[in-house]
Amino acid sequence: MISKRPTIGIALDSGGAMGGAHIGVLEVLREHDIPLDIIVGSSAGAAVGAFYATGSLDAFRDLISDLSFTEALSFYADPVFPISGLLAGKRARKFLRNLVGDVLIEELPLQYVAVATDLLTGETVPIRTGPLVDAVMASISMPGIFKPVVHMDRLLTDGGVSDPLPIDILKSLSPDITIACNLHAKMPHVMNSNQKKAIVKAQKRSLQQDEDLPSWMIDRLEKILGAQKVLDGLKSFRKVMKKINENPAGIIPEIDLINAFTEQLKQSKDRINSIIEKSFLRKGKADTLNIFEIMMNATNIQQYQKNRLMLLYEKPDVLIEPNVTEVRSLEFTKGESTIEEGRQKAADAVPKILNIMEENSRSIGSA
């Protein structure tokens, strides 16, 4: 009797730049002719899974293997005045489209699911159809970093918020063999006592130097226009905005005010860019944690706890756990090391996967 091949599915964890390990894992599976029929990814896992499904994994690997800070920033950093997110996401969307094209999920050669979170209901949202780029953008939109994505008539944010390691969604699709790649096997960013004390001391010192944003904005405008003009301008700003539509010629005398606000927004963007750069180039320096690092550390701690619970109740047949917890979520300059770590851990798991495949093939064939 001819044995049939078992179906194989993989769940890919969220984790920002740590997701480079997924590339190494998928490469090794491909090299050992271990086919994947289902990919369910959350956040970084959704992105890397999309590259695999569209045949663009190697192109993405080449991009991040030797990446400078400036190059990494150019792929996704488009700061906006922070209302619903620090980054608009347009650059990230363009970057994704250049790699995967305008393909629909249902046109892919395998079953693919991107996991997102409904920001208004708290529900986990598996995206199984529609434009692939839209699905990935919804899944990777880290709260506070990227603006939420409106998709499927929902306001969606990062899949890692509700289901970072989506083994449950994978199992609901009933593959014969389940594999999971967990990027949060350990508590992230473990520091020694001296480092912790230094950061706490620096944070305490910074509290005495904080400048509230409204004061900073007014200060900037005063330096550009002068205090009285700022006061007069703020009072009439609503009228200025109204005149833009009603009578463009009539706002010429107040154009200085518009220029001032434009300059202020530019300064805001410059500040955000400097924060991003500091996140990349910290190099272990004891300092206050900036807004990116605080959000990313908190997110990673939550995901570590959620993954522990998921693995207690939804055990995969094969668990792969690359050790990448020391890589910051936006530290895409470490692509080569994360890929290699993923390759090593996947190579260790290959014999077990092949054995399970053989056992399942015999079982299916004798049924």
C-alpha positions as CSV (number, residue, x, y, z in Angstrom):
1,M,0.0,0.0,0.0
2,I,1.3,3.5,-1.0
3,S,1.8,5.7,2.1
4,K,0.5,9.2,2.0
5,R,2.5,12.2,3.3
6,P,1.2,13.7,6.5
7,T,0.2,17.3,6.5
8,I,2.5,19.6,8.4
9,G,1.8,23.0,10.0
10,I,4.0,25.5,11.8
11,A,3.1,28.3,14.3
12,L,5.5,31.2,14.2
13,D,5.9,33.4,17.3
14,S,5.8,37.2,17.4
15,G,8.9,39.1,18.4
16,G,10.0,41.9,16.0
17,A,13.7,41.6,15.0
18,M,13.9,38.3,17.0
19,G,11.8,36.9,14.1
20,G,15.0,36.6,12.1
21,A,15.3,33.2,13.8
22,H,12.2,32.0,11.9
23,I,14.1,32.5,8.6
24,G,16.8,30.1,9.8
25,V,14.1,27.6,10.9
26,L,12.3,27.7,7.6
27,E,15.5,27.4,5.6
28,V,16.5,24.2,7.4
29,L,13.1,22.6,7.0
30,R,13.2,23.4,3.3
31,E,16.8,22.0,3.0
32,H,15.7,18.7,4.5
33,D,12.6,18.5,2.3
34,I,10.2,18.9,5.1
35,P,7.2,20.5,3.4
36,L,4.9,22.9,5.1
37,D,1.2,22.8,4.3
38,I,0.0,25.4,6.9
39,I,1.7,28.5,8.3
40,V,0.1,30.4,11.1
41,G,2.1,33.5,12.2
42,S,1.7,36.3,14.6
43,S,3.4,39.6,14.0
44,A,7.0,38.8,13.0
45,G,5.9,35.2,12.4
46,A,3.2,36.5,10.0
47,A,5.7,38.5,8.0
48,V,8.4,35.7,7.7
49,G,5.6,33.2,7.0
50,A,4.4,35.5,4.2
51,F,7.9,35.6,2.7
52,Y,8.2,31.8,2.8
53,A,4.7,31.4,1.2
54,T,5.5,33.8,-1.7
55,G,9.0,32.5,-2.4
56,S,10.6,35.7,-1.2
57,L,12.3,34.3,1.9
58,D,15.8,34.4,0.4
59,A,15.4,37.9,-0.8
60,F,14.4,39.0,2.7
61,R,17.3,37.1,4.2
62,D,19.7,38.9,1.8
63,L,18.3,42.3,2.9
64,I,18.7,41.8,6.7
65,S,21.9,39.7,6.7
66,D,24.2,42.7,6.6
67,L,22.0,45.7,7.5
68,S,23.1,49.0,8.8
69,F,21.1,51.1,11.2
70,T,20.3,53.7,8.6
71,E,19.1,51.0,6.1
72,A,16.9,49.3,8.7
73,L,15.3,52.6,9.6
74,S,14.6,53.4,6.0
75,F,12.4,50.3,5.6
76,Y,9.8,51.2,8.2
77,A,10.4,54.5,10.1
78,D,8.0,57.2,9.0
79,P,7.4,59.2,12.1
80,V,4.1,61.1,12.5
81,F,2.9,63.3,15.3
82,P,2.0,60.7,17.9
83,I,-1.7,60.4,18.3
84,S,-2.5,56.7,17.6
85,G,1.1,55.6,16.8
86,L,4.6,56.9,16.4
87,L,5.0,55.5,12.9
88,A,2.5,55.7,10.0
89,G,3.3,52.3,8.5
90,K,3.4,53.5,4.9
91,R,7.1,52.6,4.5
92,A,6.6,49.2,6.0
93,R,3.7,48.5,3.7
94,K,5.7,49.6,0.7
95,F,8.6,47.4,1.8
96,L,6.2,44.4,2.2
97,R,4.6,44.9,-1.2
98,N,8.0,45.1,-2.9
99,L,8.8,41.7,-1.6
100,V,5.5,39.8,-1.8
101,G,3.6,41.7,-4.5
102,D,-0.2,42.1,-4.5
103,V,-1.1,38.5,-4.0
104,L,-4.2,37.3,-2.2
105,I,-3.9,34.9,0.7
106,E,-6.2,32.4,-1.1
107,E,-3.8,32.4,-4.1
108,L,-0.8,31.1,-2.0
109,P,0.4,27.5,-2.6
110,L,-0.2,26.7,1.1
111,Q,-2.7,27.5,3.9
112,Y,-1.6,30.8,5.5
113,V,-3.1,32.6,8.5
114,A,-1.9,36.0,9.9
115,V,-3.0,36.6,13.4
116,A,-4.0,40.1,14.5
117,T,-5.9,41.5,17.5
118,D,-9.1,43.6,17.5
119,L,-8.2,46.7,19.5
120,L,-11.9,47.4,20.3
121,T,-13.0,43.9,21.4
122,G,-9.8,42.2,22.4
123,E,-10.6,39.3,20.1
124,T,-7.9,37.3,18.3
125,V,-8.5,37.7,14.6
126,P,-7.1,35.0,12.2
127,I,-6.9,36.5,8.7
128,R,-7.2,33.7,6.2
129,T,-8.3,35.6,3.0
130,G,-7.8,38.9,1.2
131,P,-4.7,40.9,0.3
132,L,-1.6,39.4,1.9
133,V,0.1,42.8,2.6
134,D,-3.0,44.0,4.5
135,A,-3.0,40.9,6.6
136,V,0.7,41.2,7.5
137,M,0.4,44.9,8.2
138,A,-2.5,44.2,10.7
139,S,-0.5,41.5,12.3
140,I,2.8,43.5,12.8
141,S,1.3,46.8,13.9
142,M,2.8,47.0,17.4
143,P,0.7,49.1,19.7
144,G,2.2,52.6,20.2
145,I,4.7,52.0,17.5
146,F,2.6,51.6,14.3
147,K,-0.8,53.1,13.9
148,P,-3.6,50.5,14.1
149,V,-4.8,49.1,10.8
150,V,-8.4,49.3,9.6
151,H,-9.1,45.9,7.9
152,M,-12.1,43.7,7.6
153,D,-14.2,46.5,9.2
154,R,-12.1,46.2,12.4
155,L,-9.4,48.2,14.1
156,L,-6.5,45.8,14.2
157,T,-3.2,45.8,16.0
158,D,-0.3,43.3,16.6
159,G,-1.2,39.6,16.9
160,G,1.2,39.3,19.8
161,V,-1.2,41.3,22.0
162,S,-3.7,38.4,22.2
163,D,-2.0,35.3,20.7
164,P,1.8,35.6,20.2
165,L,2.4,31.8,19.6
166,P,-0.8,30.7,17.8
167,I,-0.6,27.0,18.3
168,D,-4.3,27.0,19.1
169,I,-5.2,28.4,15.7
170,L,-2.8,26.0,14.0
171,K,-4.4,23.0,15.7
172,S,-7.9,24.2,14.7
173,L,-6.8,23.6,11.1
174,S,-6.0,19.9,11.9
175,P,-2.6,19.2,10.4
176,D,-1.2,15.7,11.1
177,I,2.0,17.2,12.6
178,T,2.3,20.5,14.5
179,I,5.6,22.4,14.8
180,A,6.0,25.6,16.9
181,C,8.8,28.1,16.9
182,N,8.9,30.0,20.3
183,L,11.0,33.1,20.5
184,H,10.2,33.7,24.1
185,A,11.6,30.6,25.8
186,K,13.3,32.8,28.5
187,M,12.4,36.0,30.2
188,P,13.8,38.7,27.9
189,H,16.7,41.1,28.6
190,V,18.0,39.5,31.8
191,M,20.4,42.0,33.4
192,N,22.8,41.7,36.3
193,S,22.2,43.6,39.5
194,N,24.7,46.4,38.7
195,Q,22.9,47.1,35.3
196,K,19.5,47.2,37.0
197,K,20.7,49.6,39.7
198,A,22.3,51.9,37.0
199,I,19.1,52.0,35.0
200,V,16.9,52.7,38.0
201,K,19.3,55.5,39.1
202,A,19.3,57.0,35.6
203,Q,15.5,56.8,35.4
204,K,15.2,58.5,38.8
205,R,17.5,61.3,37.6
206,S,15.6,61.8,34.4
207,L,12.3,62.4,36.3
208,Q,13.9,65.7,37.5
209,Q,14.7,66.7,34.0
210,D,11.4,65.9,32.2
211,E,9.8,68.6,30.1
212,D,6.2,68.2,29.3
213,L,5.3,68.2,25.6
214,P,2.9,71.2,25.6
215,S,5.6,73.4,27.3
216,W,8.1,72.2,24.7
217,M,5.8,73.0,21.8
218,I,5.1,76.5,23.1
219,D,8.8,77.1,23.7
220,R,9.6,76.0,20.1
221,L,6.9,78.4,18.7
222,E,8.1,81.3,20.8
223,K,11.6,80.9,19.6
224,I,10.4,81.0,16.0
225,L,7.7,83.7,16.2
226,G,7.9,85.4,19.5
227,A,5.7,85.1,22.5
228,Q,2.9,87.5,21.6
229,K,2.5,86.2,18.1
230,V,2.2,82.6,19.5
231,L,-0.5,83.8,21.9
232,D,-2.4,85.6,19.2
233,G,-1.9,82.8,16.8
234,L,-3.2,80.1,19.1
235,K,-6.4,82.0,19.8
236,S,-7.1,82.4,16.1
237,F,-5.8,79.0,14.9
238,R,-9.3,77.6,14.3
239,K,-10.2,80.6,12.2
240,V,-7.0,80.1,10.2
241,M,-7.9,76.5,9.5
242,K,-11.3,77.5,8.4
243,K,-10.0,80.2,6.1
244,I,-7.8,77.7,4.3
245,N,-10.9,76.2,2.7
246,E,-13.0,79.3,2.4
247,N,-10.5,81.9,1.2
248,P,-6.9,80.8,0.6
249,A,-5.8,84.4,-0.3
250,G,-7.1,85.7,3.0
251,I,-4.6,83.7,5.1
252,I,-1.4,85.2,3.8
253,P,-0.9,87.5,6.8
254,E,-1.1,84.5,9.1
255,I,1.1,82.2,7.0
256,D,3.9,82.5,9.6
257,L,1.7,80.7,12.1
258,I,1.2,77.8,9.7
259,N,5.0,77.6,9.0
260,A,5.6,77.6,12.8
261,F,3.3,74.6,13.3
262,T,5.0,72.8,10.4
263,E,8.4,73.5,12.0
264,Q,7.1,72.2,15.3
265,L,5.9,68.9,13.7
266,K,9.3,68.5,12.0
267,Q,11.0,68.9,15.4
268,S,8.6,66.2,16.8
269,K,9.7,63.8,14.0
270,D,13.4,64.6,14.7
271,R,12.9,63.7,18.3
272,I,11.2,60.4,17.4
273,N,14.0,59.6,15.0
274,S,16.6,60.2,17.7
275,I,14.7,57.9,20.1
276,I,14.7,55.1,17.5
277,E,18.4,55.6,16.8
278,K,19.1,55.4,20.6
279,S,17.2,52.1,20.7
280,F,19.5,50.6,18.1
281,L,22.8,52.1,19.3
282,R,22.6,51.7,23.1
283,K,25.3,49.0,23.2
284,G,24.6,48.1,26.8
285,K,25.0,51.6,28.1
286,A,23.3,52.1,31.5
287,D,20.7,54.8,30.8
288,T,17.1,55.6,31.1
289,L,14.9,53.3,29.0
290,N,13.3,55.3,26.2
291,I,9.7,54.9,25.1
292,F,10.5,52.2,22.5
293,E,12.4,50.1,24.9
294,I,9.8,50.4,27.6
295,M,7.0,49.3,25.3
296,M,9.1,46.5,23.8
297,N,10.3,45.2,27.2
298,A,6.7,45.2,28.5
299,T,5.5,43.4,25.3
300,N,8.2,40.8,25.5
301,I,7.4,40.0,29.2
302,Q,3.7,39.6,28.4
303,Q,4.5,37.4,25.4
304,Y,6.8,35.2,27.5
305,Q,4.0,34.7,30.0
306,K,1.4,34.0,27.3
307,N,3.6,31.5,25.5
308,R,4.3,29.6,28.7
309,L,0.5,29.2,29.2
310,M,-0.1,28.3,25.6
311,L,2.5,25.6,25.7
312,L,1.0,24.2,28.9
313,Y,-2.4,23.6,27.2
314,E,-1.5,23.3,23.5
315,K,1.6,21.2,23.1
316,P,3.0,20.9,19.6
317,D,4.5,17.7,18.3
318,V,7.8,19.5,17.8
319,L,8.9,22.7,19.7
320,I,11.8,24.8,18.4
321,E,13.1,27.5,20.7
322,P,15.9,29.7,19.4
323,N,17.7,31.7,22.1
324,V,17.2,35.3,20.8
325,T,15.8,37.0,23.9
326,E,18.8,39.4,24.0
327,V,17.9,40.9,20.7
328,R,15.7,44.0,21.0
329,S,12.5,44.0,19.1
330,L,13.6,46.8,16.7
331,E,17.2,45.6,16.4
332,F,17.1,44.5,12.8
333,T,20.8,44.9,12.5
334,K,21.3,41.5,14.2
335,G,19.7,39.6,11.4
336,E,22.6,37.3,10.7
337,S,23.0,36.1,14.3
338,T,19.2,35.5,14.7
339,I,19.0,33.5,11.5
340,E,22.0,31.4,12.5
341,E,20.4,30.7,15.9
342,G,17.2,29.6,14.2
343,R,19.2,27.3,11.9
344,Q,21.0,25.6,14.7
345,K,17.8,24.9,16.8
346,A,15.9,23.7,13.7
347,A,18.8,21.4,12.7
348,D,18.6,19.8,16.2
349,A,14.8,19.2,15.7
350,V,15.1,17.7,12.2
351,P,15.6,14.1,13.3
352,K,12.5,14.2,15.5
353,I,10.4,15.8,12.7
354,L,11.5,13.1,10.2
355,N,10.8,10.3,12.6
356,I,7.3,11.7,13.3
357,M,6.7,12.1,9.5
358,E,7.7,8.5,8.9
359,E,5.4,7.2,11.7
360,N,2.5,9.3,10.5
361,S,3.0,8.1,6.9
362,R,2.8,4.4,8.0
363,S,-0.2,5.2,10.1
364,I,-2.0,7.0,7.2
365,G,-1.0,4.2,4.8
366,S,-2.4,1.5,7.0
367,A,-5.7,3.2,7.7
